[in-house]
Amino acid sequence: CDRGPGPDPSPAVSLGLNEESWWSFDTAHVGLGQVMLPMSTPAVLAEGGVYLMYYMGGTHEETFVSSYLDDPTAVPDDATIKGMNLRVGVAMSQDGLTWGRVEGDDPTGAIMSPYDRSDPNMKWMSAEAGYRDDDNSLLQLDEELYVGWPEVVVHHIGEGASNVMSVNSFANTVKGGGGGSTKPPAFYMYYSTMLKDCKTKAIGCAVSEDGFRWLKRGTCLRPDDDGMDAGGCARCTVIRNQVFDPDRSIWEDAAGWTMYYEGVSKEDGKHRVMAAESDDGRNWTKLGVVLDVGLEGEGGWD
């Protein structure tokens, strides 16, 4: 494919490191989240039939390794790591090969950044400042150490809207939601994060009407105190439920959504594929392990 912006001379690079903006969030590394195909939904079609790539990136900024550990004394006090303060960005393409970044509202150009109460650019996102959820209730967000691995799903607006996530409960405004437009968001983003206060790996949620400007809606999936995801929840895929119509031999959208995610066990430290279900995309009920690790005694490679 054609070479995209970035320093890598390989002709196979579609989106490389950001060398054009030294202040950007993706100068050290980039990682793929999701690519949305053009004209697959009314929301994407409204943006001109383009591909949207949601990706994550990090900078050369150093953060303390102890910030990410349950036991900060396990490493030297001055131990640091680069690129961990992940943020999410979006790029557009007309052919799926050559990509251009779309600058977000964050000063780094990201469309989604870890929530930090001390950040002056995020003061408006606190409950004290009147930040509200889609039902107009005050929303208290968890502070986050990073945001990455974005998973975006699109609502079907119009005919069949009964299957749209929380179609009757959303009321987005530019900042905070509530008291404004009653149009439901067209996009949902689920992202992996680590909560600052407890070092918990969890999955956060955000909503958007256009796929470019996002509003955080808090942590939607946390680890259980025990069980196969007690060590953390991360890296998910969300799909709309479907039912098969035998008369027409086609699959049709049904109410509800299913999330597949990585659950980390505290007992053995292994990652397993787990599932959860939701009627509204905000409140999730865990279904347990759907794909376990292989058995070593039976020659399992995983």
C-alpha positions as CSV (number, residue, x, y, z in Angstrom):
1,C,0.0,0.0,0.0
2,D,1.0,3.6,-0.3
3,R,3.3,5.1,2.3
4,G,1.5,7.2,4.9
5,P,2.9,10.0,7.0
6,G,5.7,9.0,9.3
7,P,9.5,8.3,9.3
8,D,9.4,4.6,8.3
9,P,10.8,4.3,4.8
10,S,8.9,1.0,4.2
11,P,6.3,1.3,1.4
12,A,4.0,-0.8,3.5
13,V,3.5,1.9,6.2
14,S,0.1,3.5,6.0
15,L,0.3,5.5,9.2
16,G,3.7,6.1,10.7
17,L,5.0,8.2,13.6
18,N,4.0,11.8,13.7
19,E,7.0,13.8,12.6
20,E,5.1,16.9,11.5
21,S,3.9,18.0,15.0
22,W,6.5,17.6,17.8
23,W,3.7,18.3,20.4
24,S,1.5,15.5,19.2
25,F,0.5,12.4,21.2
26,D,1.9,9.9,18.7
27,T,5.5,10.8,18.1
28,A,7.0,7.7,19.8
29,H,4.8,4.9,18.6
30,V,1.3,4.1,17.2
31,G,-0.9,1.1,17.5
32,L,-4.0,0.1,15.6
33,G,-7.4,0.1,17.3
34,Q,-10.1,-0.3,14.6
35,V,-10.8,0.6,11.0
36,M,-14.4,1.4,10.0
37,L,-15.4,0.8,6.4
38,P,-17.0,3.6,4.3
39,M,-20.8,3.6,3.7
40,S,-21.3,0.7,6.1
41,T,-23.6,2.8,8.3
42,P,-25.5,6.1,7.9
43,A,-23.1,7.8,10.3
44,V,-20.0,7.0,8.3
45,L,-21.7,7.7,5.0
46,A,-22.5,11.2,6.4
47,E,-18.8,11.9,6.7
48,G,-18.4,11.4,2.9
49,G,-18.0,7.7,2.5
50,V,-14.4,7.6,4.0
51,Y,-12.6,5.1,6.0
52,L,-12.0,6.0,9.7
53,M,-9.1,4.6,11.6
54,Y,-9.1,4.8,15.4
55,Y,-5.6,4.3,16.7
56,M,-3.5,4.8,19.9
57,G,-0.2,6.6,20.3
58,G,2.4,7.5,22.8
59,T,5.1,10.2,23.2
60,H,8.7,10.2,24.5
61,E,7.4,11.6,27.8
62,E,8.8,9.6,30.7
63,T,6.5,8.4,33.5
64,F,7.4,6.5,36.7
65,V,7.1,2.8,36.4
66,S,5.8,2.7,40.0
67,S,2.7,4.5,38.8
68,Y,1.5,1.3,37.1
69,L,2.3,-1.2,39.9
70,D,0.3,-2.4,42.8
71,D,3.5,-2.4,44.8
72,P,5.5,0.7,43.9
73,T,8.4,-0.5,46.0
74,A,9.0,-3.3,43.5
75,V,11.1,-1.0,41.3
76,P,13.6,1.8,42.0
77,D,12.0,5.1,42.8
78,D,13.6,6.7,39.8
79,A,12.7,4.0,37.3
80,T,10.8,5.5,34.3
81,I,9.3,4.3,31.1
82,K,8.5,6.1,27.8
83,G,5.3,6.0,25.8
84,M,2.9,4.7,28.5
85,N,0.7,7.8,28.6
86,L,-1.4,6.4,25.7
87,R,-4.0,8.5,23.9
88,V,-6.5,7.8,21.1
89,G,-6.6,9.5,17.7
90,V,-8.4,9.2,14.4
91,A,-7.3,9.3,10.8
92,M,-9.3,9.4,7.6
93,S,-8.7,7.8,4.2
94,Q,-10.6,7.7,0.8
95,D,-8.9,4.5,-0.4
96,G,-8.0,2.7,2.8
97,L,-4.3,3.0,2.0
98,T,-3.2,6.6,2.4
99,W,-4.2,8.1,5.7
100,G,-4.4,11.6,7.1
101,R,-4.7,12.5,10.8
102,V,-7.7,14.4,12.1
103,E,-6.7,16.7,14.9
104,G,-8.8,16.3,18.0
105,D,-9.7,18.8,20.8
106,D,-7.0,17.7,23.1
107,P,-3.9,20.0,23.1
108,T,-1.9,16.9,21.9
109,G,-4.3,16.4,18.9
110,A,-5.9,13.3,20.4
111,I,-9.6,12.7,20.5
112,M,-9.5,10.8,23.8
113,S,-7.0,11.3,26.6
114,P,-6.7,9.8,30.1
115,Y,-8.8,11.7,32.6
116,D,-6.7,13.7,35.1
117,R,-8.4,16.0,37.6
118,S,-5.3,18.1,37.8
119,D,-5.2,18.9,34.1
120,P,-6.6,22.4,33.6
121,N,-7.9,21.4,30.2
122,M,-10.2,18.8,31.9
123,K,-11.6,20.9,34.7
124,W,-14.9,21.0,33.0
125,M,-15.2,17.2,33.1
126,S,-15.6,17.0,36.9
127,A,-18.8,16.5,38.8
128,E,-18.0,19.7,40.7
129,A,-18.0,21.6,37.5
130,G,-21.4,20.1,36.5
131,Y,-20.3,17.4,34.1
132,R,-23.4,15.3,33.5
133,D,-24.3,11.9,32.1
134,D,-26.8,11.3,29.3
135,D,-29.6,11.1,31.8
136,N,-28.7,14.5,33.2
137,S,-27.2,13.1,36.4
138,L,-23.9,14.3,37.7
139,L,-21.1,12.1,36.5
140,Q,-17.9,11.4,38.5
141,L,-15.2,10.0,36.3
142,D,-12.3,7.8,37.4
143,E,-8.9,9.2,36.9
144,E,-6.9,7.2,34.3
145,L,-3.3,6.5,33.5
146,Y,-3.7,5.7,29.8
147,V,-6.4,5.1,27.2
148,G,-5.8,2.7,24.3
149,W,-7.0,-0.1,22.1
150,P,-10.2,1.8,21.0
151,E,-13.2,-0.2,19.9
152,V,-15.9,1.8,18.1
153,V,-19.4,0.7,17.3
154,V,-22.0,2.6,15.3
155,H,-25.7,2.9,16.0
156,H,-28.3,2.5,13.3
157,I,-30.3,5.7,13.4
158,G,-33.8,5.9,11.9
159,E,-35.6,2.7,10.9
160,G,-35.1,0.0,13.4
161,A,-34.0,2.5,16.1
162,S,-35.5,0.3,18.8
163,N,-32.3,-1.6,18.6
164,V,-30.1,1.4,19.2
165,M,-28.2,1.6,22.5
166,S,-30.2,3.7,25.0
167,V,-32.0,5.5,22.2
168,N,-34.4,7.1,24.8
169,S,-31.8,8.1,27.4
170,F,-29.1,10.1,25.5
171,A,-29.0,13.8,25.5
172,N,-25.6,15.0,24.3
173,T,-24.4,18.6,24.5
174,V,-21.0,19.9,23.7
175,K,-19.7,19.5,27.2
176,G,-21.3,17.1,29.7
177,G,-24.6,16.1,28.2
178,G,-28.1,16.8,29.5
179,G,-30.4,19.6,28.9
180,G,-29.5,20.0,25.2
181,S,-30.2,18.0,22.1
182,T,-32.0,14.7,22.5
183,K,-30.3,13.2,19.5
184,P,-28.7,9.8,20.5
185,P,-25.0,9.5,19.8
186,A,-24.1,7.7,16.6
187,F,-20.9,6.3,18.0
188,Y,-19.8,4.4,21.1
189,M,-16.1,3.9,22.0
190,Y,-14.8,1.3,24.4
191,Y,-11.2,1.6,25.4
192,S,-8.7,-0.1,27.7
193,T,-7.4,1.9,30.6
194,M,-5.8,1.7,34.0
195,L,-7.5,3.5,36.9
196,K,-5.1,5.8,38.7
197,D,-6.3,5.3,42.3
198,C,-6.3,1.5,42.4
199,K,-4.1,0.4,39.4
200,T,-7.0,-1.6,38.0
201,K,-7.2,-2.5,34.4
202,A,-10.7,-1.7,33.2
203,I,-12.7,-0.8,30.1
204,G,-14.0,2.8,29.7
205,C,-16.8,4.1,27.5
206,A,-17.3,7.3,25.5
207,V,-20.0,8.6,23.1
208,S,-20.0,10.8,20.0
209,E,-22.4,12.2,17.5
210,D,-19.8,12.5,14.7
211,G,-17.0,10.0,15.5
212,F,-14.5,12.8,16.1
213,R,-15.5,14.6,19.2
214,W,-16.0,12.3,22.2
215,L,-17.5,12.6,25.7
216,K,-16.4,10.2,28.4
217,R,-19.1,8.2,30.1
218,G,-17.0,6.5,32.8
219,T,-15.8,3.0,33.5
220,C,-18.2,0.4,32.1
221,L,-16.5,-2.9,32.9
222,R,-14.3,-3.6,36.0
223,P,-12.7,-6.8,37.3
224,D,-14.5,-8.9,39.8
225,D,-12.9,-9.4,43.3
226,D,-12.4,-13.0,42.4
227,G,-12.8,-15.1,39.2
228,M,-11.0,-15.2,35.9
229,D,-10.8,-11.4,35.4
230,A,-9.8,-10.4,38.9
231,G,-6.5,-9.2,37.5
232,G,-8.0,-6.9,35.0
233,C,-10.3,-6.4,32.0
234,A,-8.8,-5.2,28.7
235,R,-8.9,-5.1,24.9
236,C,-12.5,-5.7,23.9
237,T,-14.6,-6.2,20.7
238,V,-18.3,-5.3,20.8
239,I,-20.8,-6.6,18.3
240,R,-24.6,-6.1,17.9
241,N,-26.7,-9.2,18.6
242,Q,-28.3,-10.8,15.6
243,V,-31.0,-13.4,14.9
244,F,-31.4,-15.6,11.8
245,D,-34.5,-15.3,9.7
246,P,-34.9,-18.8,8.2
247,D,-37.6,-17.7,5.8
248,R,-35.3,-15.2,4.1
249,S,-32.0,-17.0,5.0
250,I,-30.5,-13.8,6.4
251,W,-29.2,-12.5,9.7
252,E,-30.9,-9.4,11.1
253,D,-30.0,-7.1,13.9
254,A,-31.5,-7.9,17.3
255,A,-31.7,-6.0,20.5
256,G,-28.6,-5.9,22.7
257,W,-24.9,-6.1,22.4
258,T,-22.2,-8.6,23.2
259,M,-18.7,-7.7,24.4
260,Y,-15.7,-10.1,24.1
261,Y,-12.8,-9.0,26.2
262,E,-9.5,-10.2,27.8
263,G,-9.8,-11.2,31.4
264,V,-6.6,-11.5,33.4
265,S,-6.5,-14.1,36.2
266,K,-4.8,-13.3,39.5
267,E,-4.3,-17.0,40.2
268,D,-2.1,-17.8,37.2
269,G,-1.7,-14.5,35.4
270,K,-3.0,-15.8,32.2
271,H,-5.3,-14.0,29.8
272,R,-8.6,-15.6,28.7
273,V,-11.4,-14.5,26.3
274,M,-14.5,-13.6,28.3
275,A,-17.9,-12.2,27.4
276,A,-20.5,-9.7,28.7
277,E,-23.9,-8.7,27.4
278,S,-25.8,-5.4,27.5
279,D,-29.1,-4.0,26.5
280,D,-28.0,-0.4,26.4
281,G,-24.2,-0.5,25.9
282,R,-23.6,1.1,29.3
283,N,-24.6,-1.6,31.8
284,W,-22.9,-4.9,31.2
285,T,-23.6,-8.4,32.7
286,K,-20.6,-10.8,32.6
287,L,-21.1,-14.2,31.0
288,G,-17.8,-15.7,32.0
289,V,-15.0,-17.4,30.0
290,V,-15.8,-18.2,26.4
291,L,-12.4,-19.3,25.3
292,D,-10.0,-20.7,27.8
293,V,-6.2,-21.3,27.6
294,G,-5.1,-24.6,26.1
295,L,-4.0,-27.6,28.2
296,E,-0.3,-28.2,28.2
297,G,-0.7,-31.9,28.8
298,E,-2.8,-32.1,25.5
299,G,-0.2,-30.3,23.4
300,G,-2.1,-26.9,23.6
301,W,-0.1,-24.1,22.0
302,D,-2.0,-21.4,23.9
